[in-house]
C-alpha cells in the first residue's frame, strides 16, 4: 500500500515538473515571435527610485520622440519625476507615470498587462547598471511571458556595485510565482 502511494507521489511530482517546464518553455518562443513582429522598440520603460534614470530617459527620448515613456515608481516620486521630464522638454502626453509598484518585481507585474493592452511588444528598459542584471531577469520572466522583448539601456553609476546573485534568484522566484499564480509575494517584503 505504501509503495503505491510513493509511486503516485513520484509520478505526480514528475507531472507537475513537466507541466511547469512546458509552461516556462513558452517564454523564449513568445520572445522570439515578439522580436520578429516588433524588431524595433515601441516604448521606453524606466524603473524609478533614481532621478538619474529619469534624466537619462529624458535625454534618450530626445532622439526617439515618437516613443512614449512609461515610468514605474513609488507614487510619492511621480510628481518629481514629471518635473524632471518637463525640464528636458518631454511633453506630458508622452509620459505614462505609474505609482503602483512597491519593488522591482512589481515594477514589471503592474505594467505587463498595460503593455499588452497597448500592443507593445518591444521596449527599451532603462535602469542603473548595477540593477540591470536583476531587472533583465525579472523582465525575461514577467514581460517575456506576455510576449514582450526588452532592449536594455543601463544608466552608468559610480558608487554602486552589482546586486547580489541572491537578490536576482529571489526575484526570479517571485516572478515565477507571478507567472504561475498572479501573485508577486510583495506582501512578504518587510519594508512594506
PyMOL commands that set and color helices and strands:
alter all, ss='L'
color gray80, all
select helices_A, chain A and resi 2-24+26-37+51-61+75-87+92-94+104-117+129-142+144-146+165-181+186-188
alter helices_A, ss='H'
color red, helices_A
select strands_A, chain A and resi 43-47+68-72+95-98+122-128+149-155
alter strands_A, ss='S'
color yellow, strands_A
deselect
rebuild
show_as cartoon
